[in-house]
Amino acid sequence: MKQQDIKTEEQFMGQNIWISLSAGIVCLLLCVYSLIKQDQHIGGLLTVGMGVFFYVVTVIIYLIKGGFPLKMYFQYAYKDEFLNTIDTNAYKHLSFAFVFCFLGVFYKGDEIASEVSHATMAIFYLGIMLLVYGASLLWQNRD
C-alpha cells in the first residue's frame, strides 16, 4: 500500500470521527428537545427538522468537498491493517454500548416516563451509538 493511500485513509477516518461525534450530538439534542417541548409539536418540530436537514446538507457538502473518492464511502474496511483494527475495535465498543443501553432500558423501563415515544428512544439510541463510535475512534486514533 502506498504512503499516499495511507494518508488518505487517515484523513478519511478523521472525517468519520468528527461527523459521527457531531451527528451523535445533534441526535441527542433532538431527543432532548422533543422531551422538553412536548406540547408544541408542529412549530418546534418544524424548526428542529429544518435544522437537522440543514445539518445533513452541510455534512454532505463537507464530504464532497473533502476530495475523497466516492468508492471510499462504500467500503466496509480500510486497506491499512492498523486503521482496520481501530475501526473493528470501535464497532466492538459500539456493540457493547448498544447492549448496555438495551439492558438499562430493560431493567429501568418502569421508571422511564410513559410520554417518551418510540421515535424519541430510537433517536436516543442512535445518538448514543454515534457518540460511542466517534469517541472510540478518537480515543484509539490519538497520536
N, C-alpha and C positions, 0 to 999 in steps of 0.2 A: 504494500500500500504506500502510495506517495505521501510525502510530508504535507503537501498542499491539501490532499484529501482529508488527512487527519485534522488539520487546522479548520477546514470547512465543517467537519463533523463536530468539532469542539464548539465552534460558533453556533452551529445549529442546536446543540444541546443547551448552550447559554440562552438562546431564544426560547427554547421549550421551558426552561426553568422559569423565566420571568413571565411568560404567557400563562403557564399553569398557576403560578402564585397569584397573578393579578386576576385571572378568571375565578379562582377559588375565593378571593376576597369579594369580588362582585357577586358571586352566588350567595355568600354568607350575608352580605349587605342586603340583597334582595329578599332573603329569607327573614332577616330581622325586620326589614321594612314591612313585609306582609304581615308579620306578627303584631307590629305596633299599630299599623293603620288598618285594622280590620273593618272599621265602619265606613271608610271611604274607598270603596273598591275601584270605581271607574276612573276617577280623576287621578288618583295617586298611582294606580297600576298602569295607566297610560303613560304617565311621566316616567316611571321606573322602566317600563317596557321600551320606551323610546331611548332611555339612557343605555339600556343593555344592547339595543340594536346599534346605537352609535358606537358602543364599545366593540361590538363584533366587527363592524365595518372598519374601525380603526385597526383592530388586530389583523384583519385580512390585508389591509393596505400595508401594514408594517411587515407582514410576512412576505408579501410580493416584493416590496422594496428591499428586503433583506438580501436579494440576489442569489438565493439558493435555487438549485434546480428543482423542478416540480416533482421529479421522482423521489427526492428525499422525503417529501411529505407523506408518501405512501409506503415507505419501507418500514418493516416491523423490527429491524435490528440494525445496529450500527456495524459498519465494516471493521472498525477498530475494536480489538478484543477488550481493551480496558474500558472503553466507553460502553460497550455492550454489557459488560459486567456491572457497571454502575447503573445502567438502565434496568437490568434484571433485578438488582437489589432494590431499586426504587419501586418496582412493581410488587416485590415481596412485601415491602413496607406498606404499600397501598392495600394489599390484600389483608394484612394484619389489622390495619385501621378499619377496613370495611367490616371484618368480623367483630372487632371491638365495638364499633357503632351499633351493629345489629344486636349484639349481646346486651349492650347498655339499654337499648330500647326494649328488648325483650324483658329484662329484669325491672326496669323502671317505667314500663309502659303505662302503668296505672297512674303514675304521678304526672305524666305529660298531659297538658290541658287538652280537652276534647275539641277545642276550637282550632287546633293545629290540623291543617288539611294534609292530605297525602302529597299534594304538589309541593307544599312547603317542606315537608320532610324529605322529599326527593331532591329538592334544591339544596337542602342542608347536607344530605349525604354527598351530593355531587361537589359541593364546596369543600367539605372536609377531605374528600378523596383528592381533589386538585391541589389543595394545600399540602397534604401529606406527600404527594408525588413531587411537587415542586420543592418542598423543603428537604426531602430526601436527596434529590438530585443536587440541590445547592450544598447540602452538608457533605456529600461524597465528592463533589467537584471542587471543593475549596483547596486551592493551592496557588 
